[in-house]
Amino acid sequence: MTPTRPMSSRTDALLSAADAALRTLFVAPRASKPCPTIAEQQTDDTLSPDERHLSGALMRVNHVGEVCAQALYTSQALAARWGSAGDEASREALAQRLERAGHEETDHLAWTQARLDELGSRPSLLNPLWYAGAFGLGLVAGRLGRGVSLGFVVETERQVEAHLASHMDRLPANDHASKAIVAQMKDDEARHARDALQGGGQLLPAPVRQAMRAMAKVMTTVAHRI
């Protein structure tokens, strides 16, 4: 019989996940690396009102994506620690791998929040809903084992990378500050996908990948406006 994880450890993991949710949704994020826009030294008075509005909407969508990334990595790490497959050391190693990626995503969260402030825009009003939905998906993926959990990371990050590439084309040509952030985010997401694949991520079935794209489309469409 596989030994169960001590209740105190389970409680600690749950409290840590709850703390992560509160910090993501209600505390201003702090980046560990400088924002890529610093070198640009751009002043936003070069943007017309319509361009500022468009940039704000697109960066709001990107900010929602980072809110969801925090939820996904946190919930998948929680599921790894609560799982029964494999030994405790391997489950803990997986949880720590997911948490490291989540910590790197915190930089993206901070950068997009800062850019929204500069543009005079706001985050999505539905961020608690997006977080809850992503957290639930991450729990499901995490409970299905290491291969599926990391495969979910691979597919998510690949879709985010493609989404960011489309934003590079849609952002106003003279919004160099937003473009610098998006370009760095795109590179980081590609690396996270590669790391997860090399770590044993499995290719998800086509219907699952299509469903993920459909859900992402709904989220991005709504977040663009609300």
C-alpha positions, 0 to 999 in steps of 0.5 A: 500500500502506498503511504499517505502524505501526512495531514500536516504536510497536506495542510501546509500545501493547501495553505501555501496554495491559498496564499499564492491565490491571494497574492496573485489577485490582491497584492501588487506583484514584484518582479525579480528581473528588470522590466524589458521596457527600461532600455526603451525609454519610451514616452507614451505621449507618442501613442494616440488615444486609440493606440493607447486603448488598443495596447491597454486591451492587449496587455490586459489579455496578457495580464489575464494569461499571467494570472492563469499561469499562476493558478495553473502552476500552483494547482499542479504543484499542489496536485503533485504533492497530494498525489499517490503515483511514484515516491514522495521524493519524485512528487516533491521534485515535480512540485518544485519544478512547477513552482520554479516556472510559476515564480518566473511567470511572476515577472510577467505578471509584474511587467504586464501590471506595470505596463497597464498602469503606464497606459492608464488601463486596468486589469480584467474585472474577472480575474478571480473567475479566470484564476478559479477556472485555471486552478481547477484545470491545473488540479485535474491535469496534475492528478493525472500524473507527471506525463500529463501534467507536464504535457499540459504545461507544454501545450499551454505554453505553446498556445501562449507563445502563439498568442503572444506572437499574434500580439506582436503583430497587433500592437501599435508599431510605435508601442515599443515598450509593450512589444519589448515585454511581449517579446521577452514573455514569448521567449520565456514561454517557449523555454518553459514548454521545452523544459516541460517536454524534456522533463517527460511531458506527453503530447495531449490528445488532439481533442484536448488541445482543441478544447484548450484552444477554444477555452483560451479563445473565450477568455481572451475575447472577454478579457479584451473588453472586461 
